[in-house]
Amino acid sequence: WSKIDVFETAIFQSKDLSLKHLNTVLHQLLKYIPRYRFDQAVERHGGDHRIRTLNCWTQFVALIYAQLAQRVSLRDLQTTFNSHATCHFHLGATLFRRSTLADANAQRAPGLFREIMFWLIHKLQGNLPSANEIVRLVDSTTLDLNLHHYAWAKFRSTKAGIKLHTVYDPHACIPTFFEMGEARAHDAKAVASLPLLTGATYVFDRAYHNYE
């Protein structure tokens, strides 16, 4: 993705010659998430309640763009995303301020995006193999955080972070479950919260072993 401009456009004429459609790479990717389904999730979670400027969809599109275009900060994201304003209409998105996006990321409940994530995972899984053929890979990784801004996540004298536990389906090449916890917590403590399928084979390192 680092070599692809996700806003690279292919402009073609519509039946109304006064209109042009910007079929960007990002626009094509977002087609896999029907807008009506996203709006239903927003309604269930009250995501746009009393929101005037930055709705959930624009926040979502901006964060997807940030990931694919490898933006390194909110300022960087604001500058590059807003510079492509001609593409926003066809994405259903709008311009935003860095401070507004920061507030939305901090205050908006993550349940909406969690629901969309698991809906996509379910959609991508397609036809599952029989139970005795199911294999799941389990592993964890520590994500470093800025100690100044995330003092609650301190786990060493000079470091902050969280630990992300992932259950991965090698058959479908997608993760099936995520769990975040304290970076200092031992992996074995996370086993109780992992969903287990009867008859499936789970592969993990010895850090997840709990002989007690």
N, C-alpha and C positions, 0 to 999 in steps of 0.2 A: 504493500500500500504506500510505502514511502515514495515510490516512483510514479504514483498515480495521483493526479489532481482530481479529487472527488467532485469538483465542480466543473471539470472539463465538459464542454457542452456540444451537443449535436443539434443545431437549430434547423427545424423544418417547418414549412408552411402548413397551416391548417386550412380547412375549407374557407374560413374567414381570413382573407389575405391580410387583414389588419392585425391579426394575432400571430404570435410565434410561440412555439412550445419549446421550453428548454429541457431536454431529456438528459439530465446529468446522471453520472454514475450514482451519486447519492440518492437521487430520485428513484432510480431503478431498484436500489437496495431497499428503500422504504416501502416499496410495493408489497414486500413480503409481510408487512404488518398492516392489515386493512385498517383504514382510519376509523371506520365505524366500530371496530372491536376495541381500538385504543380509546375512543370516546366513551364506550360503555364502561371500561375500566376506570376512566377518569370520573365518571358519574358515580360509580360504586364507592370510590375512595374520596369523593369530594375534593378532588385535586384542584379544580378551578374555582372553588367557592371564594367569592369576594376577590378574585384576581382581576386586575385591570390591564396589566401590561404584558407580562411574560406568562403565557399559559403553558400547560404541561407539554403540549405537542412541540412548541418551539424549544422548550428546555430539552426535551428528548432528542430532537433533531440536532441541536447544538452539541449535545454530549456525544452523539453518534459521530458527528463530524470531527469533534475533538479527538476521538479515539482513532478514527481512520486516517486523519491528516496529521496525527502525532503532534498535536498542539501541546506546548509545555507549560502554559499558564492561562489563567482566565483573561488576562490582558491580551495575550497572543491570540486566544480563541476569539475574543470580541473583535479584534482588528481584522483578522482574516475572514471570519464568517460574515461580518457586516460589509466587507469590501465586495462581496458577491450579491449585493442586494437585488440585482436583476433576476436572480434564481429563486429568491425567497417565495414569490407568489406561487410558483409551481410546486414548491415543497410544502406549502401551507404554513410557512414560518414567517417570522418578522424580525426586524432589528432588535437588539437588546443591549442593555448596559451591563458592564462587568459587575457592578455592585448589585444589580437586580438578579443576575444569574447566581451570584454568590449567596444572596439571601434565599433564593429558591432552593439551592442545593442544601442549605443548612436547615431550612424550616419545613420544606415539603416532605411529607411522610413517604418513605421509600416503598410502601406496600404496592402502589400502582405499578412501579417499574419491576418489582418482584413478580407480580402477576403476569405482566407481559413477557418477562424472561421465561417463566415456566410454561407459558402458552407456546412460545416459540420452540422450547425444548421438546414439548410433547408433539408438536407438529413435525419437527425434524426427525424424531425417532422412527416414525413410520411403522412398518411391520416389525415387531420384535421377534427374535428367535425364540425357540422353546426354552423353558426355564433351565433345563440342564445345559444349554449352550450359552447362557448369559454370563458374561464376564464384566466385572467392574473394577476399575483401578482407583485406589484411594491414596491421596497424598496431600501434603500441606505445604504452604509457602508463607514466609513472613514478609509482609508489606511494610516498608519503612514509612514513617510519618514524621512530619516536622515537630520536634519536641516542643518548640515555642507555642505552636498553635494547638497541639494535641497532647497537652500535659497528662490528660487522663489515660493516655495509652503508653505511658512510660513503663519500660520493662528493664532498662539498664540505666546506669548513671547519666549517660549522654544520648540515649536512643529512645525513640517511641515507635510503636508499630502495632499491627494487628496480625493475627494468624488466620489464613484462609484455608479451610479444608474443602477439598473438591472430590466428588465422586465422578469418574469419567467413564463413558461408554466407548470402548475402542471400536466397536462394531459400527456405530453411527458417527463416530468421531466428534462427539459433543459431550459436554459436561451434563450430568443429570441432577446434581445437587451441589449447593454451596452452603457453607456454615462459617461465620466469622466469630472469632473469640480472642481472648487475651493472648498476646504474643508469648508471655511467660508460661502459659498453661501447657502441660504435657499433652502430646497428641492422644494418648490413651483416654483422656477425659472426654474427648469429642466423640468417641465411638457410640455412646448411648444415644446421641442425637442423629446419627446417620441412618437413613432409611435402608432397610435390608430386605431384599427380595428372596423369598423361599426358593431354595434350589440353585441360586446363583453362586458363582465363584468370585470371591473378592481377593484382590491382590494388593498387598500393602507392605510397608517395611515394618521392622520390629518395634518402632516407636509406638505403633498402635496396639501392640500386644498388651493385654492386661490379664495376667494369670491369676489375679485375685477373684 
